[in-house]
């Protein structure tokens, strides 16, 4: 990585399809202002870790014990500082981060959400639930949003959005797949590049 490139950490909990989109985008040069330095999971069996290892990216596991939010975040912060991370990307990371943690990394954490915020977002809206609710409501257009993370779930400033058509025969599963392919996997790498580039132009951290 060049000295100017921003150092990126990706936080994951599951299969890592969004992580794969980021890895592919880095290989294709779509992401060139930043470099994925480490992938961190709160679950030791997350398949995303294998994806990272196959791409020669360092991995780490920090598991959260019941009631151990503060200890979990202390370990996470220590690792991020050790790796001199500039930008944190939440890619299917299923653990809420505290207000203190988020404020420490203000405008340096981004997340992808599978709807057009402010629709179908906030507490309890994640995974298939988002698409189930969209179909229940009968919306004709849905999509994905990449946003900065603040103390309000899905409440931070929007970076990119992309719309996706809802089809009459859609199930939550088919809709989820289309939103990933047509929106999430496209706008998340673009957002990482934009934020890293903005940091570089600002001469440091946002």
JOBELCOR-V679983 format. One record per backbone hydrogen bond with DSSP energy under -1.0 kcal/mol. CO is the residue of the C=O (numbers start at 0). NH is the residue of the N-H. Records with the same first field share a line. If there is no record, write none. Layout:
CO->NH + NH
//
This chain:
5->34
6->85 + 86
7->36 + 37
8->88
9->39
10->90
11->41
13->47
15->19
16->20
17->21
18->22
19->23
20->24
21->25
22->26
23->27
24->29 + 30
32->5
34->7
37->9
38->59
39->11
40->61
42->45
45->48
46->50
47->51
48->52
49->53
50->54
51->56
52->55
57->38
59->40
64->67
67->71
68->72
69->73
70->74
71->75
72->76
73->77
74->78
75->79
76->80
77->81
78->82
79->84
80->83
86->8
87->109
88->10
97->101
98->102
99->103
100->104
102->105
104->107
107->87
108->148
109->89
110->146
112->114 + 144
114->116
115->118
121->124
123->125
125->128
126->129
127->131
128->132
129->133
130->134
131->135
132->136
133->138
139->165
141->163
143->161
144->112
145->158 + 159
146->110
151->154
156->147
159->145
161->143
163->141
166->169
170->174
171->175
172->176
173->177
174->178
175->179
176->180
177->181
178->182 + 183
179->184
182->185 + 186
183->187
185->189
186->190
187->191
188->192
189->193
190->194
191->195
192->196
193->197
194->198
195->199
196->200
197->201
198->203
199->202
//
